[in-house]
Amino acid sequence: MNINATLIVQMIVFITVVWFCMKFIWPMIMQAIEERNKTISEGLAAAEQGQKKLIDAESEVAVLVKKARKQASTIIDQANSRATSIVEEAKTDGEKQRSRIMDTAQEEANQEAAKLKEGLKTEVARLAVAGAEKILTREIKASDHEALLKGLAKKIK
């Protein structure tokens, strides 16, 4: 084994380079690696926190959707019951109005019938008096009497 000065100088230079790297370069590399590790772990923590917030938000949304559906169902039920009551009210009012109109029409028809009967009685009485006058003013033959009665019957009809 031949150790000469070149080998010793190379060893000294190598040790110096290793010492220099360990003293000045290695700490900077380690600092950069540690900063990168710190950034990555902060990013992972933020991602986990975001996932938790997302899960919480989804559950909150589900609760809000349930509440909204329940409220919508309640509103629809109330609207349906209100519509039913309005329809029933309208039917009742319509029946009352129809009954009132029918009563009024019946009363008017009865009054008109009474008026017509009264007019008919007056007309029959007038015709009877007119017929009696004709009978009394001339001598009555059986054929004349029958003709007068038929004429009166035609007028009455």
C-alpha positions as CSV (number, residue, x, y, z in Angstrom):
1,M,0.0,0.0,0.0
2,N,1.5,3.1,-1.2
3,I,0.3,6.2,0.4
4,N,1.6,9.2,-1.3
5,A,1.0,12.9,-0.9
6,T,-1.7,13.1,-3.5
7,L,-3.8,10.6,-1.7
8,I,-3.4,12.5,1.5
9,V,-4.3,15.8,-0.1
10,Q,-7.3,14.2,-1.8
11,M,-8.4,12.9,1.6
12,I,-8.0,16.3,3.1
13,V,-9.9,18.0,0.3
14,F,-12.6,15.3,0.5
15,I,-12.9,15.8,4.3
16,T,-12.9,19.6,3.8
17,V,-15.7,19.3,1.1
18,V,-17.7,16.9,3.4
19,W,-17.2,19.3,6.4
20,F,-18.1,22.3,4.2
21,C,-21.2,20.5,2.9
22,M,-22.2,19.5,6.4
23,K,-21.6,22.9,7.8
24,F,-23.2,25.1,5.1
25,I,-25.0,23.2,2.4
26,W,-26.7,20.4,4.4
27,P,-28.5,22.8,6.9
28,M,-30.0,24.7,3.9
29,I,-31.2,21.5,2.3
30,M,-32.6,20.2,5.5
31,Q,-34.3,23.6,6.1
32,A,-35.9,23.4,2.6
33,I,-37.0,19.8,3.2
34,E,-38.5,20.7,6.6
35,E,-40.3,23.7,5.1
36,R,-41.7,21.5,2.4
37,N,-42.8,18.9,5.0
38,K,-44.4,21.6,7.0
39,T,-46.3,23.0,3.9
40,I,-47.4,19.5,3.0
41,S,-48.7,18.7,6.5
42,E,-50.5,22.0,6.7
43,G,-52.1,21.3,3.3
44,L,-53.1,17.8,4.5
45,A,-54.5,19.3,7.7
46,A,-56.4,21.9,5.8
47,A,-57.8,19.2,3.5
48,E,-58.9,17.1,6.4
49,Q,-60.5,20.2,8.0
50,G,-62.2,20.9,4.6
51,Q,-63.5,17.4,4.5
52,K,-64.9,17.7,8.0
53,K,-66.5,21.0,7.1
54,L,-68.0,19.5,3.9
55,I,-69.4,16.6,5.9
56,D,-70.9,19.0,8.4
57,A,-72.3,21.2,5.7
58,E,-73.8,18.2,3.9
59,S,-75.5,17.0,7.1
60,E,-76.7,20.5,7.8
61,V,-78.1,20.7,4.2
62,A,-79.9,17.4,4.7
63,V,-81.5,18.7,7.9
64,L,-82.5,22.0,6.2
65,V,-83.9,20.0,3.2
66,K,-85.9,17.8,5.6
67,K,-87.3,20.9,7.4
68,A,-88.1,22.6,4.1
69,R,-89.9,19.5,2.8
70,K,-91.8,19.2,6.0
71,Q,-92.7,22.9,5.9
72,A,-93.7,22.7,2.3
73,S,-95.9,19.7,3.1
74,T,-97.5,21.6,5.9
75,I,-98.2,24.6,3.7
76,I,-99.6,22.3,0.9
77,D,-101.9,20.6,3.5
78,Q,-103.1,23.9,4.8
79,A,-103.7,25.2,1.3
80,N,-105.6,22.1,0.4
81,S,-107.8,22.3,3.5
82,R,-108.4,26.0,2.9
83,A,-109.3,25.2,-0.7
84,T,-111.7,22.5,0.5
85,S,-113.3,24.9,3.0
86,I,-113.7,27.6,0.3
87,V,-115.3,25.1,-2.0
88,E,-117.7,24.0,0.7
89,E,-118.5,27.6,1.6
90,A,-119.2,28.3,-2.0
91,K,-121.5,25.3,-2.3
92,T,-123.4,26.3,0.8
93,D,-123.7,29.9,-0.4
94,G,-124.9,28.6,-3.8
95,E,-127.5,26.3,-2.2
96,K,-128.8,29.2,-0.1
97,Q,-128.9,31.5,-3.1
98,R,-130.6,28.8,-5.2
99,S,-133.2,28.2,-2.4
100,R,-133.8,31.9,-2.1
101,I,-134.2,32.3,-5.9
102,M,-136.5,29.3,-6.0
103,D,-138.6,30.6,-3.1
104,T,-138.9,34.1,-4.8
105,A,-139.8,32.5,-8.2
106,Q,-142.4,30.2,-6.5
107,E,-143.9,33.2,-4.7
108,E,-144.0,35.2,-7.9
109,A,-145.6,32.3,-9.7
110,N,-148.2,31.9,-7.0
111,Q,-149.0,35.6,-7.1
112,E,-149.3,35.5,-10.9
113,A,-151.5,32.5,-10.7
114,A,-153.7,34.2,-8.1
115,K,-153.9,37.3,-10.3
116,L,-154.8,35.2,-13.3
117,K,-157.5,33.3,-11.3
118,E,-158.9,36.6,-10.1
119,G,-158.9,37.9,-13.6
120,L,-160.5,34.6,-14.8
121,K,-163.2,34.8,-12.2
122,T,-164.0,38.4,-13.2
123,E,-164.1,37.4,-16.8
124,V,-166.4,34.4,-16.1
125,A,-168.7,36.5,-14.0
126,R,-168.8,39.2,-16.8
127,L,-169.5,36.5,-19.4
128,A,-172.2,35.0,-17.1
129,V,-173.8,38.4,-16.7
130,A,-173.6,39.1,-20.4
131,G,-175.1,35.6,-21.2
132,A,-177.9,36.2,-18.7
133,E,-178.6,39.6,-20.2
134,K,-178.9,38.1,-23.6
135,I,-181.1,35.3,-22.3
136,L,-183.4,37.7,-20.5
137,T,-183.7,40.1,-23.4
138,R,-185.1,37.7,-25.9
139,E,-187.4,34.8,-25.8
140,I,-185.6,31.6,-25.3
141,K,-186.0,28.7,-27.6
142,A,-184.3,25.4,-26.8
143,S,-182.0,25.7,-29.8
144,D,-181.1,29.3,-29.0
145,H,-180.4,28.3,-25.4
146,E,-178.1,25.5,-26.5
147,A,-176.3,27.8,-28.9
148,L,-175.8,30.4,-26.3
149,L,-174.4,27.8,-23.8
150,K,-172.0,26.5,-26.4
151,G,-170.9,30.0,-27.3
152,L,-170.3,30.7,-23.6
153,A,-168.4,27.4,-23.2
154,K,-166.1,28.3,-26.1
155,K,-165.4,31.8,-24.7
156,I,-164.6,30.3,-21.3
157,K,-162.2,27.8,-22.8
